[in-house]
Amino acid sequence: MFLDFEASSLADRSYPIEVAWVFEDGPCESYLIAPAPGWSDWDADAERIHGIARETLVHEGTAHELVAGRMVEVLSGHALFASAPSWDGKWMSAVLRAAALPRHALRLQDTDVALCETAAAILREVVSADELTTTVRDLVARVNATKSDAPAHRALADAKAECDLWRKVRDDALSYAAARTSA
């Protein structure tokens, strides 16, 4: 499952304003997050990037407690991946803590872990152990080179882009394995 947050800023006191996740097979959810009491940090430059006004969050956002509860309900027990797990983990922790849930109820890993694990699992049967690490690294690097340098800065679009990247690695690894098997 691939997850992304947008935030009020990149400052220490920043907080999550939007979250989305996408399962590898397509189902997804996205929420604007109403600010919790005490969440006051706001950066106008960040707003220009993500395009979400604080007033929109106040009037249209889902209560942070409901978002946090839904996250724990849906995401628990799944491997969670994000392109920036340190930042996304910070904001995930903030929303969980604000809802009085354990901040480590969910854990994030870097998307590159999912890419490498998927490619290795597929290629393990057709590539020698000596070549596996290099073959996986090269395949993942080629696919990563195709991704956009400019994320959408909207949680659902960015989570879907991470999932699409994973699918591309999976498909390329399957094609490579098929070519090696038929050769």
C-alpha positions as CSV (number, residue, x, y, z in Angstrom):
1,M,0.0,0.0,0.0
2,F,1.3,3.4,-0.9
3,L,0.6,6.5,1.2
4,D,1.3,10.2,0.9
5,F,0.6,13.3,3.1
6,E,0.5,17.0,2.3
7,A,1.4,19.3,5.1
8,S,1.0,22.9,6.4
9,S,4.8,23.4,5.9
10,L,8.1,21.8,6.3
11,A,8.7,23.4,9.7
12,D,9.1,21.4,12.9
13,R,5.6,22.4,14.0
14,S,4.0,21.4,10.6
15,Y,1.0,19.1,10.6
16,P,-0.8,16.9,8.1
17,I,-3.5,18.6,6.0
18,E,-4.2,15.8,3.5
19,V,-3.6,12.0,3.4
20,A,-4.3,9.4,0.7
21,W,-3.4,5.8,0.3
22,V,-3.6,3.3,-2.6
23,F,-3.6,-0.5,-2.4
24,E,-1.5,-2.3,-5.0
25,D,-4.7,-3.6,-6.6
26,G,-6.2,-0.1,-7.0
27,P,-8.6,0.8,-4.1
28,C,-7.8,4.1,-2.6
29,E,-9.0,6.7,-0.1
30,S,-8.2,10.4,0.4
31,Y,-9.0,12.9,3.1
32,L,-8.5,16.6,3.8
33,I,-7.7,16.8,7.5
34,A,-9.3,19.5,9.7
35,P,-6.7,21.0,12.0
36,A,-6.5,19.6,15.5
37,P,-6.5,22.1,18.4
38,G,-3.0,23.6,18.6
39,W,-2.2,23.0,15.0
40,S,-1.5,26.5,13.9
41,D,1.7,26.4,11.8
42,W,0.9,27.6,8.2
43,D,3.2,28.5,5.3
44,A,1.8,30.5,2.4
45,D,4.5,29.2,0.1
46,A,3.4,25.6,1.0
47,E,-0.2,26.6,0.3
48,R,0.8,27.9,-3.2
49,I,2.4,24.5,-3.9
50,H,-0.4,22.2,-2.8
51,G,-3.2,24.6,-3.4
52,I,-5.2,23.8,-0.3
53,A,-6.2,26.8,1.8
54,R,-6.4,26.5,5.6
55,E,-10.0,27.7,5.5
56,T,-10.8,24.8,3.2
57,L,-9.5,22.4,5.8
58,V,-11.4,24.1,8.6
59,H,-14.7,24.0,6.6
60,E,-14.4,20.9,4.5
61,G,-11.8,18.7,6.2
62,T,-12.6,15.5,8.1
63,A,-11.9,15.6,11.8
64,H,-8.4,14.4,12.5
65,E,-9.7,11.8,15.0
66,L,-11.9,10.2,12.2
67,V,-9.0,10.2,9.8
68,A,-6.6,8.7,12.3
69,G,-9.2,6.0,13.2
70,R,-9.8,5.2,9.6
71,M,-6.0,5.0,9.0
72,V,-5.6,2.5,11.8
73,E,-8.6,0.5,10.8
74,V,-7.7,0.2,7.1
75,L,-3.9,0.3,7.2
76,S,-3.0,-1.9,10.2
77,G,-1.4,-5.1,9.1
78,H,-0.3,-3.9,5.7
79,A,3.1,-3.0,4.5
80,L,3.0,0.8,4.0
81,F,5.3,2.6,1.6
82,A,6.0,6.3,1.0
83,S,8.4,8.3,-1.2
84,A,9.5,10.4,1.8
85,P,9.0,8.1,4.9
86,S,10.7,10.5,7.3
87,W,8.4,13.4,6.4
88,D,5.3,11.3,5.9
89,G,6.0,9.3,9.1
90,K,6.3,12.6,11.0
91,W,2.8,13.7,9.8
92,M,1.3,10.2,10.3
93,S,2.6,10.3,13.9
94,A,1.2,13.8,14.4
95,V,-2.3,12.8,13.4
96,L,-2.2,9.6,15.4
97,R,-1.0,11.4,18.5
98,A,-3.6,14.2,18.1
99,A,-6.3,11.5,18.1
100,A,-4.7,9.9,21.2
101,L,-3.7,6.8,19.3
102,P,-0.2,5.2,19.6
103,R,2.1,7.1,17.3
104,H,3.8,3.9,16.2
105,A,0.5,2.1,15.4
106,L,1.5,2.3,11.8
107,R,5.0,2.2,10.2
108,L,6.2,3.5,6.9
109,Q,9.0,2.2,4.7
110,D,10.6,3.8,1.7
111,T,8.9,3.0,-1.6
112,D,12.3,1.9,-2.9
113,V,12.1,-1.1,-0.5
114,A,8.9,-2.2,-2.1
115,L,10.4,-1.8,-5.6
116,C,13.5,-3.8,-4.7
117,E,11.7,-6.5,-2.9
118,T,9.2,-7.0,-5.7
119,A,11.8,-7.1,-8.4
120,A,14.0,-9.5,-6.4
121,A,11.1,-11.9,-5.7
122,I,10.3,-12.1,-9.4
123,L,13.9,-12.3,-10.6
124,R,15.3,-14.7,-8.0
125,E,14.2,-17.7,-10.0
126,V,15.9,-16.6,-13.3
127,V,19.0,-14.6,-12.2
128,S,21.9,-16.1,-10.3
129,A,22.4,-15.1,-6.7
130,D,25.7,-13.3,-7.8
131,E,23.8,-11.1,-10.4
132,L,20.5,-10.6,-8.4
133,T,21.5,-7.5,-6.5
134,T,22.9,-5.7,-9.5
135,T,20.1,-6.7,-11.8
136,V,17.4,-5.5,-9.3
137,R,19.3,-2.2,-8.7
138,D,19.6,-1.6,-12.4
139,L,16.0,-2.3,-13.1
140,V,14.8,-0.1,-10.2
141,A,17.1,2.7,-11.3
142,R,15.8,2.5,-14.9
143,V,12.2,2.7,-13.7
144,N,12.9,5.5,-11.1
145,A,14.5,7.5,-14.0
146,T,11.1,7.5,-15.7
147,K,9.2,9.2,-12.9
148,S,8.3,12.8,-12.9
149,D,10.7,15.2,-11.1
150,A,7.7,17.3,-10.1
151,P,5.2,15.6,-7.8
152,A,1.6,16.8,-8.0
153,H,1.7,17.8,-4.3
154,R,-1.7,16.4,-3.8
155,A,-1.8,13.2,-1.6
156,L,-3.9,11.0,-3.9
157,A,-2.1,11.8,-7.1
158,D,1.3,11.3,-5.4
159,A,0.3,8.0,-3.8
160,K,-1.1,6.8,-7.1
161,A,2.2,7.8,-8.8
162,E,4.1,5.7,-6.2
163,C,1.8,2.7,-6.9
164,D,2.2,3.2,-10.6
165,L,6.0,3.1,-10.2
166,W,5.8,-0.1,-8.2
167,R,3.6,-1.6,-11.0
168,K,6.1,-0.6,-13.6
169,V,8.9,-2.3,-11.7
170,R,6.8,-5.4,-11.3
171,D,5.9,-5.5,-15.0
172,D,9.5,-4.8,-16.1
173,A,10.7,-7.6,-13.8
174,L,8.1,-10.0,-15.2
175,S,9.1,-9.1,-18.7
176,Y,12.8,-9.6,-17.9
177,A,12.0,-13.0,-16.3
178,A,9.9,-14.1,-19.2
179,A,12.7,-13.1,-21.7
180,R,15.3,-15.0,-19.6
181,T,13.1,-18.1,-19.4
182,S,12.4,-18.3,-23.1
183,A,16.0,-17.6,-24.1
